């Protein structure tokens, strides 16, 4: 009796490979040599194949030399060879990615700092590194959702401070940064060095990773010193800060890497306490570690890191 399609799980793939060799050679000895098996081992496999297909498959030739395939065996030959070739192609296929010819949309989650330091240069140079089939969609990482989004493949790459990176992700550091205080040109405070008392008294703009907050990383550091600064305004985007500072006497503590874009409009000052700094890095789910497209994107990001 023929094997039912739902019973394919009972078939050892090696038996089909052996059947292909037997049909090609019509000789157990030569087929065994081709498969690097002993003749008794291949004969045992032929017995299993006959049981599976309910057909003798190969019969002794009338000449006494070799074997003659049955009609069923002849019908199996071509589709079996084709199926094994297809399977071989699947197993041996090495994925590749050509950014100039392939089509791919990358989902990148980047916080505001990362968007300014890495995202904008990536946007500005993408056309030089990829063809029209490559698109990038940026989103703001949400602390409560980002782990599941990366698990489900909804986010290919996360670029953010280490505090936002979920556990068990592959990571690579990009920038070790420090914070500085920025104020407008001609600020009434003047341009002298800061002391801690003056720093805490100034009117501060806070850029909060989670909207609505009036304290952040800097405030945590000051709290350890028993101090508190005067935060009067909270926004979610660094890109709003230059315009706010240019038109007010507010100050803002920013990553120094951002100041390279705003140096013409703002003055920068070292903080009056020991700033431990921060690390900006990228993270990806282990499922994407060997993906050549995501590997290309990671390499491109690394090349864009400011020297």
Secondary structure, 3 states (H helix, E strand, C coil): CCCCHHHHHHCCHHHHHHHHHHHHHCCHHHHHHHHCCCHHHHHHHHHHHHHHHCCCCEEECCCCCCEEECHHHHHHHHHHHHHHHHHHHHHHCCCCCCCCCCCEEEEEEECHHHHHHHHHHHHHHHHHHCCCCEEEEEECCCCCCHHHHHHCCCCCEEEEEHHHCCCCCEEEEEEEECEEEEEECCCCCCCCCCCHHHHHHCEEEEECCCCCCCCCHHHHHHHHCCCCCEEEEEECCHHHHHHHHHCCCCEEEEEHHHHHHHCCCEEEEECCCCCCCEEEEEEECHHHCCCHHHHHHHHHHHHCCCC
